[in-house]
Amino acid sequence: MKFCKKCGGLMFPVKKTSTSVHLKCRKCAAKQVTPLEKSSFVTKIEFSHQVSIPLIDAEEEMKKVSVINVECPKCHNIGAMWWMVQTRSGDEPATRFYRCAKCRHTWREGH
């Protein structure tokens, strides 16, 4: 990362040659040419939209969970246990999970 010598803003690449990279500041439009570095790092990030559902298996733990009147999407029984788990980062709301009291099907809120 390079920063603008004039205003301190972040410099972005606008042109690349075999020996240099031309950078431009988005704040003040200052330009800078830097020699092309011989080593570079590539990071590959893969995202998965699959969310695993945390399950409560122990019967003793299930007794501690609240039961509410909600319809099971699988067997249409009214009555499910529910619990909340922080599945994403701390600034996101917790996810509410349900388990049918009859067929034991587990789903999350909104699905």
C-alpha positions, -999 to +999 in steps of 0.1 A: +000+000+000+012+034-008+000+067+006-001+101-011+028+123-001+007+154-006-025+146+013-020+112+029-048+095+009-045+060-004-029+057-038-046+034-064-030+018-094-041+033-127-015+019-151+011-009-150+041-013-172+067-041-172+089-020-149+066+003-129+032+010-115+015+043-120-005+054-089-031+081-085-046+096-053-084+097-054-085+126-029-061+151-046-054+134-079-016+135-073+003+109-094+033+088-084+053+062-103+068+033-083+091+005-095+074-028-099+082-051-070+098-084-078+077-104-053+040-103-049+015-120-027-019-134-039-046-141-015-076-163-026-107-160-004-136-183-010-170-177+006-196-203+013-233-194+018-239-227+036-246-222+073-243-251+096-270-253+123-257-258+158-277-287+173-287-294+209-284-332+213-285-340+250-320-346+263-311-327+295-301-297+275-334-299+255-354-296+288-338-262+295-349-248+261-381-228+258-411-242+238-432-218+217-462-221+194-446-220+160-454-243+130-429-269+118-423-265+081-419-302+077-447-319+097-469-288+104-470-295+141-475-265+164-448-264+191-411-261+188-381-255+210-359-226+202-325-212+210-302-184+198-266-186+187-242-159+176-233-174+142-218-142+126-197-113+138-205-096+171-221-066+154-247-088+137-278-101+155-279-137+168-297-164+148-327-181+162-330-218+157-361-240+161-366-278+166-400-294+162-412-311+194-428-339+174-405-348+144-373-332+157-368-312+124-344-283+130-346-250+111-335-214+115-357-183+117-369-170+083-363-204+065 
